Amino acid sequence: MSEKEDNVSWALERCRELLHSKVIYPKVLNTGRDNALMNVMDTVFPEATTLLCEYHIERNVEILA
């Protein structure tokens, strides 16, 4: 895990602690192009569905086209 992923993981863990209960954990998480965030999301909120932002998907398609 990269240093950035460690930092993102730490921040998400703190957010999860603030929620106090799995009942209010997010069900869906929308991420941008941040690979570190996408890489740690399943570890911190394994029950949540992770979606890539439509804007960033379109940008990736434009870049590849």
FENLIN-V807975 format. One record per residue. RES is the residue in one small letter. SS is DSSP state (alpha for helix, beta for strand, coil for the rest). Layout:
RES:SS
RES:SS
This chain:
m:coil
s:coil
e:alpha
k:alpha
e:alpha
d:alpha
n:alpha
v:alpha
s:alpha
w:alpha
a:alpha
l:alpha
e:alpha
r:alpha
c:alpha
r:alpha
e:alpha
l:alpha
l:alpha
h:coil
s:coil
k:alpha
v:alpha
i:alpha
y:coil
p:coil
k:coil
v:beta
l:beta
n:beta
t:beta
g:coil
r:coil
d:coil
n:alpha
a:alpha
l:alpha
m:alpha
n:alpha
v:alpha
m:alpha
d:alpha
t:alpha
v:alpha
f:coil
p:coil
e:coil
a:coil
t:beta
t:beta
l:beta
l:beta
c:coil
e:alpha
y:alpha
h:alpha
i:alpha
e:alpha
r:alpha
n:alpha
v:alpha
e:alpha
i:alpha
l:alpha
a:coil
